[in-house]
């Protein structure tokens, strides 16, 4: 089970995620209470282990902005909320594949918002499942005012059948309203490759609660281990 703790704003919180066994941390570069500047993120990422994945979250950002921010902030991956999903992802993949140095693959996560229109959602999944530029698809909820980080749970039961039918081999990451109290249910229902959490482990927007971070990661690991027994 791959786990990302997102919306970090301090070195202390990012190190907390690392301490408790997260695979990745995320930093928001879009308008948000958790919005960060590249230079501030660099002061965090340079103190984190090389093994931890470091993602930038971008909403409708252009290619140059993403590339420059990635370099300045010391990121190893990006999370894209954009209208032209596959075109931007492909361009970023070509760019980062051509850079010498770090042998680790630069990771690209594409956000797809759950849509109660099952046919439309299924078509979006089909369009992404064969796209080589994307490493994983992050399924999130969406509200009229927020493209992500809503703290709102989408309909897991309705999404389950679509996931299993349209994307059985796709790396699916579940987000949206996850917290220690419900992450086990989400994993048991949807059987995702990974989970992504922001507000569900916060004491207040932009600041993590150590006990909730620890509980979320532990619970997610236990839930994933339980599935492996069947």
Legacy VTK file of the C-alpha trace (Angstrom):
# vtk DataFile Version 3.0
C-alpha trace
ASCII
DATASET POLYDATA
POINTS 230 float
0.000 0.000 0.000
1.492 3.295 -1.176
0.700 6.213 1.162
1.100 9.939 0.491
0.621 12.575 3.164
-0.112 15.778 1.280
-0.591 19.464 2.039
2.590 19.813 4.091
3.722 23.313 5.024
6.566 22.672 7.491
9.655 20.500 7.757
8.335 19.142 11.052
5.161 17.832 9.399
6.992 16.324 6.419
9.436 14.576 8.751
6.472 13.322 10.791
5.105 11.571 7.706
8.516 10.048 7.016
8.892 8.909 10.617
5.603 7.002 10.534
6.324 5.267 7.240
4.706 7.307 4.457
6.028 6.637 0.967
5.533 10.190 -0.241
4.840 13.735 0.870
3.087 16.440 -1.108
3.200 20.223 -1.348
0.441 22.408 -2.816
1.369 25.120 -5.316
-2.227 26.088 -6.129
-4.403 28.594 -4.303
-5.157 26.995 -0.947
-4.676 27.513 2.809
-1.758 25.094 2.281
-0.194 26.904 -0.684
3.600 26.954 -0.705
6.318 28.784 -2.626
9.070 26.784 -4.349
11.899 28.199 -2.262
10.076 27.327 0.975
9.522 23.770 -0.217
13.207 23.458 -1.155
14.089 24.230 2.462
11.983 21.204 3.411
12.851 18.702 0.682
16.595 19.119 1.067
16.288 17.773 4.625
14.195 14.715 3.718
15.573 11.259 2.868
16.299 10.659 -0.784
14.068 7.582 -0.642
10.917 9.581 0.129
8.924 10.735 -2.896
8.258 14.476 -3.024
5.278 15.686 -5.064
4.101 19.083 -6.169
0.345 19.569 -6.581
-0.558 21.788 -9.551
-3.977 23.045 -10.682
-4.187 24.314 -14.267
-0.502 25.256 -14.223
1.344 25.507 -17.525
4.323 23.422 -18.591
7.002 26.031 -17.822
5.591 26.769 -14.377
5.573 23.095 -13.466
9.095 22.456 -14.765
10.571 25.520 -13.048
8.782 24.842 -9.764
9.850 21.208 -9.809
13.489 22.195 -10.189
13.397 24.993 -7.621
11.505 22.955 -5.007
13.500 19.731 -5.340
10.541 17.548 -6.317
10.574 13.964 -7.603
7.049 13.976 -8.992
3.982 16.021 -9.855
0.247 15.688 -9.310
-1.738 17.239 -12.128
-5.183 18.807 -11.913
-5.605 20.079 -15.464
-8.088 20.161 -18.304
-5.593 18.798 -20.868
-4.507 15.839 -18.757
-2.754 13.536 -21.165
-1.124 16.193 -23.351
0.566 17.929 -20.451
1.579 14.660 -18.830
3.160 13.421 -22.061
5.125 16.621 -22.495
6.377 16.474 -18.919
7.337 12.818 -19.333
9.432 13.616 -22.408
11.110 16.509 -20.638
12.060 14.674 -17.460
13.041 11.494 -19.293
15.634 13.530 -21.156
17.358 14.865 -18.051
20.610 13.241 -16.967
21.486 12.517 -13.360
18.990 10.888 -11.016
18.255 7.367 -12.193
14.893 7.242 -10.416
11.862 7.647 -12.634
10.157 11.007 -12.284
6.570 10.252 -11.249
3.415 11.760 -12.716
0.053 11.365 -10.992
-3.048 12.375 -12.917
-6.078 13.478 -10.919
-9.491 12.284 -12.051
-12.539 13.543 -10.197
-15.189 10.972 -9.436
-18.291 11.637 -11.503
-21.721 10.317 -10.583
-22.300 9.997 -14.337
-20.917 6.462 -14.459
-20.592 6.289 -18.242
-18.600 9.505 -18.392
-16.378 8.457 -15.498
-15.764 5.056 -17.108
-14.786 6.729 -20.383
-12.285 8.941 -18.552
-10.740 5.910 -16.876
-10.444 4.099 -20.198
-8.683 7.103 -21.711
-6.077 7.094 -18.955
-5.433 3.402 -18.411
-3.211 3.015 -21.481
-1.461 6.373 -21.182
2.239 5.628 -20.746
3.081 9.091 -19.446
0.993 8.634 -16.289
2.288 6.473 -13.427
-0.949 6.416 -11.453
-4.426 7.942 -11.424
-5.563 9.700 -8.267
-9.339 9.597 -7.797
-10.598 12.545 -5.790
-13.881 14.227 -5.013
-14.646 17.701 -6.272
-16.881 20.560 -5.154
-18.034 23.715 -6.907
-15.273 25.731 -5.253
-12.457 23.194 -4.801
-10.864 20.960 -7.453
-9.348 18.768 -4.744
-8.399 18.671 -1.085
-12.081 18.908 -0.283
-12.227 16.550 2.675
-15.358 15.107 1.029
-15.795 11.365 0.462
-17.068 10.234 -2.940
-19.406 7.243 -3.351
-17.039 4.272 -2.890
-19.678 1.641 -3.497
-20.779 3.208 -6.778
-17.175 3.645 -7.882
-16.151 0.091 -6.993
-17.766 -1.639 -9.960
-16.426 0.956 -12.403
-12.896 0.591 -11.023
-12.890 -3.183 -11.241
-14.404 -3.233 -14.738
-12.519 -0.400 -16.429
-9.194 -0.195 -14.626
-8.279 -3.538 -13.028
-4.575 -3.112 -13.791
-4.330 0.651 -13.330
-2.549 2.072 -10.320
-5.451 3.782 -8.572
-4.860 6.140 -5.670
-7.888 7.059 -3.573
-8.241 10.515 -2.028
-11.071 12.672 -0.763
-12.160 12.672 2.867
-9.867 9.875 4.023
-9.041 9.778 7.734
-7.988 7.197 10.320
-11.629 6.352 11.017
-12.541 5.377 7.442
-9.370 4.510 5.545
-9.694 0.783 6.264
-13.207 0.788 4.799
-11.993 2.650 1.710
-9.200 0.131 1.151
-11.474 -2.871 1.691
-14.096 -1.471 -0.685
-11.941 -0.121 -3.505
-8.701 -2.115 -3.163
-6.561 0.766 -4.426
-2.842 0.748 -5.128
-2.465 3.749 -2.827
-4.130 6.396 -0.682
-3.593 10.149 -0.429
-4.565 12.164 2.642
-4.632 15.872 3.494
-7.280 17.258 5.838
-8.023 13.933 7.526
-4.730 14.067 9.435
-4.666 17.781 10.227
-5.016 19.671 13.495
-5.872 22.731 11.383
-5.441 23.574 7.683
-1.764 23.249 6.868
-0.679 21.691 10.169
-0.624 17.964 10.838
-1.806 16.160 13.952
0.921 13.643 14.925
-1.505 11.121 16.408
-3.758 11.198 13.341
-0.834 10.829 10.937
0.418 7.820 12.884
-3.059 6.268 13.137
-3.838 6.772 9.443
-0.638 5.154 8.215
-0.857 2.258 10.677
-4.511 1.593 9.868
-3.911 1.719 6.110
-1.013 -0.738 6.380
-3.089 -3.142 8.468
-6.038 -2.939 6.069
-3.805 -3.639 3.080
-2.176 -6.563 4.858
-5.593 -8.033 5.661
-6.524 -7.977 1.966
-3.378 -9.882 1.045
-4.571 -12.843 3.139
-7.510 -13.452 0.802
LINES 1 231
230 0 1 2 3 4 5 6 7 8 9 10 11 12 13 14 15 16 17 18 19 20 21 22 23 24 25 26 27 28 29 30 31 32 33 34 35 36 37 38 39 40 41 42 43 44 45 46 47 48 49 50 51 52 53 54 55 56 57 58 59 60 61 62 63 64 65 66 67 68 69 70 71 72 73 74 75 76 77 78 79 80 81 82 83 84 85 86 87 88 89 90 91 92 93 94 95 96 97 98 99 100 101 102 103 104 105 106 107 108 109 110 111 112 113 114 115 116 117 118 119 120 121 122 123 124 125 126 127 128 129 130 131 132 133 134 135 136 137 138 139 140 141 142 143 144 145 146 147 148 149 150 151 152 153 154 155 156 157 158 159 160 161 162 163 164 165 166 167 168 169 170 171 172 173 174 175 176 177 178 179 180 181 182 183 184 185 186 187 188 189 190 191 192 193 194 195 196 197 198 199 200 201 202 203 204 205 206 207 208 209 210 211 212 213 214 215 216 217 218 219 220 221 222 223 224 225 226 227 228 229
